Amino acid sequence: MDKVLAITEEEMKRYVDLNKRKKEIEIEMNDLKKKFHEALDSSFGKQSKGEIRQGNYKLQRQIRSAVSYDDAGTVEQLEQLNLKEFIIETKIPDTEKLESALKLGLVEEEDFKEHKKVRVTQSIIVKETFSTME
């Protein structure tokens, strides 16, 4: 069996302190990003790439774009234009109905065992507590 690691109060306190600092840093970074975007907007225009140099530092804004279409509206328009070859039919299971059917015993879980994927995530939460014991 693996050795059990001891976790100290100091380590938990350090985690809480670092987490608070992380949040403060993220707020300050977001404020700076907002200021940078405003400066770049006024110098180069909104949603335009640009570069500002100060001393040994260079601030660059890159612009990326992605195209997407509203599925329902686009499919409807393609059907109206008789462009059905532009439409992909996708068959996907209704997992909510399947889970309900499993719970009600209408289908056997064994039939879907090899297809079911369960994702488990772990999360660490450390909070400062104050003891009422004196």
C-alpha positions as CSV (number, residue, x, y, z in Angstrom):
1,M,0.0,0.0,0.0
2,D,1.2,3.5,-0.8
3,K,2.5,5.8,1.9
4,V,-0.2,8.2,3.2
5,L,1.0,11.8,2.8
6,A,0.4,14.2,5.7
7,I,-1.2,17.5,4.8
8,T,-0.4,20.3,7.2
9,E,-2.5,23.3,8.2
10,E,0.2,25.5,6.9
11,E,-0.1,23.9,3.4
12,M,-3.8,24.4,3.4
13,K,-3.4,28.0,4.5
14,R,-0.8,28.6,1.8
15,Y,-3.3,27.2,-0.8
16,V,-6.0,29.5,0.4
17,D,-3.6,32.5,0.3
18,L,-2.4,31.6,-3.2
19,N,-5.9,31.2,-4.4
20,K,-6.8,34.7,-3.1
21,R,-3.7,36.2,-4.8
22,K,-4.6,34.3,-8.0
23,K,-8.0,36.0,-8.1
24,E,-6.5,39.4,-7.4
25,I,-4.0,38.9,-10.2
26,E,-6.7,37.8,-12.6
27,I,-8.7,40.9,-11.8
28,E,-5.7,43.1,-12.4
29,M,-4.7,41.3,-15.6
30,N,-8.3,41.7,-16.9
31,D,-8.2,45.4,-16.1
32,L,-4.9,45.7,-18.0
33,K,-6.2,43.8,-21.0
34,K,-9.3,46.0,-21.1
35,K,-7.0,49.1,-21.1
36,F,-4.8,47.6,-23.8
37,H,-7.8,46.8,-26.0
38,E,-9.1,50.4,-25.6
39,A,-5.7,51.8,-26.6
40,L,-5.4,49.5,-29.6
41,D,-9.0,50.3,-30.6
42,S,-8.3,54.1,-30.6
43,S,-5.0,53.6,-32.4
44,F,-5.9,51.0,-35.0
45,G,-9.7,50.6,-34.9
46,K,-11.9,48.0,-33.2
47,Q,-11.1,44.4,-34.1
48,S,-8.0,45.4,-36.0
49,K,-4.6,43.9,-35.3
50,G,-2.0,46.3,-33.9
51,E,1.2,46.7,-32.1
52,I,2.5,49.1,-29.5
53,R,6.1,49.2,-28.3
54,Q,7.3,50.7,-25.1
55,G,10.9,50.3,-24.0
56,N,11.8,46.6,-24.0
57,Y,8.1,45.5,-24.4
58,K,5.9,44.9,-27.4
59,L,2.1,44.6,-27.1
60,Q,0.4,42.9,-30.0
61,R,-3.2,42.2,-30.7
62,Q,-4.0,39.4,-33.0
63,I,-7.4,38.9,-34.5
64,R,-8.9,35.5,-35.1
65,S,-12.3,34.8,-36.6
66,A,-14.4,31.7,-36.8
67,V,-17.5,31.3,-38.9
68,S,-20.5,29.4,-37.7
69,Y,-24.1,29.2,-38.7
70,D,-27.2,28.8,-36.6
71,D,-28.1,25.1,-37.3
72,A,-31.8,25.3,-37.3
73,G,-32.1,28.5,-39.4
74,T,-29.5,27.4,-41.8
75,V,-31.0,24.0,-42.4
76,E,-34.4,25.6,-42.9
77,Q,-33.0,28.0,-45.5
78,L,-31.1,25.2,-47.3
79,E,-34.3,23.2,-47.5
80,Q,-36.2,26.2,-48.9
81,L,-33.5,26.6,-51.5
82,N,-33.7,22.9,-52.3
83,L,-30.1,22.4,-51.3
84,K,-30.6,19.2,-49.3
85,E,-27.2,17.9,-50.4
86,F,-25.7,20.6,-48.1
87,I,-27.4,19.1,-45.1
88,I,-25.8,16.4,-43.0
89,E,-28.2,14.1,-41.1
90,T,-26.8,13.2,-37.7
91,K,-28.2,10.4,-35.6
92,I,-27.5,10.9,-31.9
93,P,-29.1,9.1,-29.0
94,D,-31.5,11.0,-26.7
95,T,-29.5,10.3,-23.5
96,E,-32.1,11.8,-21.2
97,K,-34.8,9.4,-22.5
98,L,-32.4,6.5,-22.4
99,E,-31.4,7.2,-18.8
100,S,-35.1,7.5,-17.9
101,A,-35.9,4.2,-19.6
102,L,-33.0,2.6,-17.7
103,K,-34.3,3.8,-14.4
104,L,-37.8,2.6,-15.3
105,G,-36.5,-0.8,-16.3
106,L,-37.8,-0.5,-19.9
107,V,-34.3,-1.3,-21.3
108,E,-31.5,-3.3,-19.8
109,E,-28.4,-1.4,-18.7
110,E,-26.3,-4.4,-19.8
111,D,-27.3,-3.7,-23.4
112,F,-25.6,-0.3,-23.3
113,K,-22.8,-1.0,-20.9
114,E,-20.1,-1.0,-23.5
115,H,-21.4,2.3,-25.0
116,K,-21.8,4.3,-21.8
117,K,-19.1,6.7,-20.8
118,V,-19.0,8.2,-17.3
119,R,-16.7,11.2,-16.8
120,V,-15.5,11.9,-13.3
121,T,-13.7,15.0,-12.4
122,Q,-11.9,15.8,-9.2
123,S,-11.9,19.2,-7.5
124,I,-9.9,20.6,-4.6
125,I,-11.6,23.1,-2.3
126,V,-9.8,24.5,0.7
127,K,-11.6,27.0,2.9
128,E,-10.6,28.8,6.0
129,T,-12.7,27.8,9.0
130,F,-12.8,29.4,12.4
131,S,-13.2,27.2,15.4
132,T,-15.6,28.1,18.1
133,M,-13.7,26.1,20.6
134,E,-11.9,28.1,23.2
